[in-house]
Structure formats: C-alpha cells, structure tokens
Amino acid sequence: SNNNKVTAELFSYFNESSSLANKLSFYQLADDQGTIVDPVSGARLTPGADGYREAALKQAEIFEASDRVSTDDDLDSRKSQDSAQMGSFSFALEAINGTALLAPIVTTSDGVVWTTFAEANQDGLDHFQWQGGLSFKMEDQPGLGDRDFNDLQVVLTPLEINGIS
C-alpha cells in the first residue's frame, strides 16, 4: 500500500570551506536512537555496533537510488567546491513503523565516514551541529580538526511532502 511510502521534494543549499571533497547522503533510521536495519542481513544495529557505518552506507545507496530526478546536481554528484550551491532533490522511501527518519552521512575524500551519532564515528566525537529546522553544519577532520564546523553547511527546505506543499 502507498500508506507506507514517503515522498518528498526538498530545496537544498550547500556551502563549503574544506580541503577535502565531502560526499553527503542520508540514511534511514528505524527509531530516534539511531538504530538502523541492515538492508542485507535485516539485523538491527545501534550506533557504535560493529558494522553500523557499513550498513548506514548501504542505506545511503538505497536513498540515492530513490532520488527520482537523476539530472539533479544533488547529493550523489555534489562534491565540495568551496562555494555555495543550490538545487532540489526528491526521493521516495518506505516508512518503518509509520515514520521516515533520515540522518545525514558524510564520506570525505580521505575515506572517513561521519554520522550524526558520536558512538558511530571512529573518533567517538559529534561532527554535526544542528542549526534548527533542517539545517546543520559539520566538521570533517578527525578529532574535530579546527572546530570551526564550516566544512559543510546544509540548509534543506521541504517543498512538498507526500504531495502536499
């Protein structure tokens, strides 16, 4: 049934100031504690569990594949250009227990993966700062680098959710 499908179109604004190329995506959470369902094994993993980042990256691939407009200069094709970029993207996801929770995930050109859950990050630190609404900024260096949190700044504005604008 379509009751479990969540579709959305968002307008995105990115601003970056980093020596790394950061690839941004999103992955689906099963609850607000950060639990994810491994799309291969079906196992439920919490942040800090072995294999969490790998499962999150697999979920991010599913999210990327759900983008309905492949011509968007959006998440998958967007790399750091040390400049502001705007665009829109749209996706369709199956809800889990009636909700569709997403979390950002960033893979740097150094191959390091940062999630919004400190326990899931290799240095155990929180690399994201929430700015209210659907906006955040992040620090892409291990150990929080220069702690300026301006390596990637994102503002997302919903244009339409489940056909309602």
N, C-alpha and C positions, 0 to 999 in steps of 0.2 A: 504493500500500500504506500501511497505517497505521504501519509501522515508522518512517516519516519524520515522523510527526505528534507534536508535543509538546503535551500539555495540562497545565495547572496551575491550581490554585486557591490563592490567597495571601490571608493576612490582612494588612491594611495599617494602619499607624499613622502619622499625619502630625502635625507640629507646626510652626507657622509664626510668624514675627515679622518682617513685612516691610511696607513701604509700597506694594509692588507686588502685583498679583494674579499668582501664578505658576501656569501650567498645566503639570502634569507628565505625561509619557508615557514610553514606551520605544520603542526601535527595535532591529531585529535586525542583529547583526553577522555577517559572513561568517568572521571569524577574530578572534583575541585582540589583533590590532594595530589594530582599529577599522575595518577595511575593511568597506564596505557595498556591496550590489548595488542600483543604482538600479532601482526597480521598473518604471520606464517604459522606459529605454533598455537595461537589463541591464548597463550599464557597472559595473565595479568601481572604487570610489572610496576613497581612503585619506584619513584626517583631514588637512585642510589643502588638499586638492584643490578646485578650483573646482566648485561645485555640491554639495559634501558635505552642508552643512546642509540644503539644499533636499531632497536625496534622503533624508536622515535624517528629515525631517518627513513625507515621503511614506510612509516605512516606519512611522513612528509612527501615521499614519492607518490603515494596514493592521492594526497592533497593536490600536488602539482598536476597529476593526471586528470583531476576533476575540474581544472580550470577550463571553462567552456570556450574561451576565445584564445586560440593559440597565437594570434598575432599580437596580443598584449605584450608590451615591453614591461613585463611584470616580474613576479618573484623569481621564476626559474632562470630567466635570461638576464636578470638585473644583477650587475656586479658593481662594486664600488667604483665610482667615477669621480669621487671627491667633488660632487656638485649635487644640487637639488634636482630631483626627478619627480615627475608626476605622471599618473596614469590610472587606469582602473583595471580590476580583475574580478572575475566571477567564478564561483565554484558551486558544486553540489556534493553534499555529504549525507551519509546515513547517520541519523541520530543514534546515540547509545543511551538507553533508558530515558528516552524522551528529550534528551538535551544534546546540543552540539557545542562542545567546549573545545577551543583551539588554543594552542600555545605556540609562540614563535620559537624557531630554532635557527641558529646561525652556524654555518660552516665557513671557517676562514680559509684563505689560500694556503695557510700553514697546515691545513687538515684538522684543526682543532674544532670540536663541536661544542657550542654553548647552548644550554637550555635555560629556561627561566627558573629552574629548580636547582639551588646550590648543591644539593646532595648528588645530583646527576652530573655535575661538572667536575672535570678532572682535578681542579684546584679546590673544590668544595666551597667556592665563593659565588655570590649572586652577581651576575654580569649585566642584569637588566634593571633599569629604573623606570617605574611607571609614572607617566605624566598626567594621568587622568584620562577617562574615556578609553578610546582605543589607540592611545599613543604611548610610546616608550622610547627610551634611548639606551644604548648599550656600550660596554667597554669590551674590546675584542682581544686584549692581551692577557695572558695568564697572570695570576696574582693581581689582577685589575690594573696592570700597567700604570699609566699616568693618572688613572682615576678621574678622567675628565668626562667619561660617558658620552663622548660626542662622536665615537667611531661610526655609529649608525643611529640615526634618529628617524622614527617612523610615526606618521600620523595616518590612521585609517578612518575613513568616513563612510558608514553604510549608506548606499544609495537605494538599495532595495533588498528586502529580506522576505523570502517566500512570496514574492510577487507584490509585496506592499512597500511603497516608497514613502 
